[in-house]
Amino acid sequence: MARGWESKAVEDQIASAEAEKKARPKAVSSQRDRDKQAEIESLLLSRTELLNRIEAARNERYRAQLELALKHIDGKLRELKSV
């Protein structure tokens, strides 16, 4: 026997709500944790921008500077993630 249209729609809504709940980031408990997460996200954004600049760089000196900056950001990210 086939399911009714309405019960299928309700099932889809429940499944959709559960998927959204799982996809949401977990609530950060303290201000310190929120600050740390914001700094990590900022560093990741900067890292992405540096990678794009390195890829487009034609001057070797400029590329070397960008690579040093990338190493610095990677170090800060490791430091933040280990704490």
N, C-alpha and C positions, 0 to 999 in steps of 0.2 A: 504494500500500500504506500502510495506517495505521500510525502509530507505536504502540508498546506503551505501556501505562499507566506502567510503571516508568521508561522513558526520558523520558517527559514530566515526571514528578515530579522526576527528577534535574535536568532542564533548568530547571524552575521554581525549584528550590533554588539552582542556580548563579546564575540571574538575580536572585533575591532577595538573595543574598549580595553580588553586585556592586553592586546598588542601595544596600544598606546601607553598603557601603564608600564609595561616592560621597557619601552623605548625611552621613557622619561629618565633623565638623570636622577640619581638618588638625592634627596634633600641633604644639603651640607649642614652639619650640626652647629658649628660655631663660626663666629666672625673670622677667626684666624684661618679656619679651613676654607671659608669663602674667599678670603684674600689670597690664599695660596693657590686656589684653583684659578682665580682671575689672573694671577701672575703667570701661571703655567700656560693658560690660553693665549695671553699676550705674547709670551716667548714663542709659542708654536706659530703664531701668526707672523712674527718677525722672522722666524726661521724659514717659513714658506716664501716670504718676500726675498730673503737673502738667496735662497736656492734659485729663484727666478732671475735675480740679478746676476748670479754667477753664471747661469746658463747663457745669458745674453751678453756678458762681458767680453770685450775684444782685447782690452789692454791687460797684459799679464800682471802688472803691478796692482791694478784695481782688483783683479780677480783674487790675488793673494790677500789683499786687505779684506775682501769679502769672506774668504775662507777662514781667516783668523777670527772674524766676527762670528762666523758660524760655529767654530770650535768653542768660542766663549759662551754662546747661547746654549750649545749642547751641554757644556759643563754645568751651567746654571740649572738646566732642566734635570740633569742627573742628580744634582744636589737637592733640588726641590722634591723630586720623586722619592728620594731615599729617606727623607725626613718624615 
